[in-house]
């Protein structure tokens, strides 16, 4: 790779930074809410699966009686 001097590098960084499309406040809030909803859904899913596996293992090992 060809080396660039620090001044050229900073110019390239500024140029690339200008191309970035930053999200609006509304988009950020909606995305954050979606993440929290998915965390809750995933937590409930894994809780249910964990309980089913626990009951299955207890039944197989005979510890549930």
Legacy VTK file of the C-alpha trace (Angstrom):
# vtk DataFile Version 3.0
C-alpha trace
ASCII
DATASET POLYDATA
POINTS 65 float
0.000 0.000 0.000
1.157 3.474 -0.796
1.704 5.647 2.249
0.052 9.053 2.415
1.223 11.919 4.501
-0.852 12.953 7.524
-2.286 16.038 5.782
-3.625 13.976 2.849
-4.979 11.398 5.272
-6.928 14.043 7.212
-8.303 15.441 3.947
-9.482 11.964 2.970
-11.067 11.444 6.389
-12.947 14.742 6.094
-14.079 13.845 2.596
-15.397 10.448 3.709
-17.011 11.968 6.810
-18.921 14.392 4.594
-20.423 11.432 2.702
-21.965 9.942 5.855
-25.736 10.194 6.158
-26.464 10.733 9.838
-29.821 9.533 11.220
-32.382 12.020 12.440
-33.491 12.120 16.070
-36.759 10.385 15.120
-34.927 7.564 13.301
-32.623 7.096 16.273
-35.524 6.940 18.734
-37.456 4.424 16.593
-34.391 2.232 16.153
-33.657 2.339 19.887
-37.248 1.370 20.691
-37.042 -1.517 18.219
-33.876 -2.770 19.901
-35.515 -2.713 23.336
-38.592 -4.556 22.008
-36.405 -7.224 20.403
-34.432 -7.629 23.655
-37.665 -8.259 25.559
-38.939 -10.712 22.919
-35.615 -12.598 22.859
-35.493 -12.695 26.671
-38.987 -14.186 26.892
-38.184 -16.683 24.127
-35.011 -17.906 25.855
-36.770 -18.042 29.234
-39.456 -20.317 27.778
-36.915 -22.513 25.969
-34.805 -22.759 29.137
-37.812 -23.874 31.187
-38.807 -26.463 28.576
-35.281 -27.893 28.478
-35.135 -27.909 32.305
-38.412 -29.823 32.495
-37.241 -32.250 29.802
-33.951 -32.967 31.530
-35.692 -33.383 34.898
-38.147 -35.818 33.352
-35.423 -37.845 31.622
-33.254 -38.043 34.745
-36.227 -38.842 36.971
-35.558 -35.895 39.253
-38.984 -34.358 38.750
-40.911 -36.902 40.797
LINES 1 66
65 0 1 2 3 4 5 6 7 8 9 10 11 12 13 14 15 16 17 18 19 20 21 22 23 24 25 26 27 28 29 30 31 32 33 34 35 36 37 38 39 40 41 42 43 44 45 46 47 48 49 50 51 52 53 54 55 56 57 58 59 60 61 62 63 64
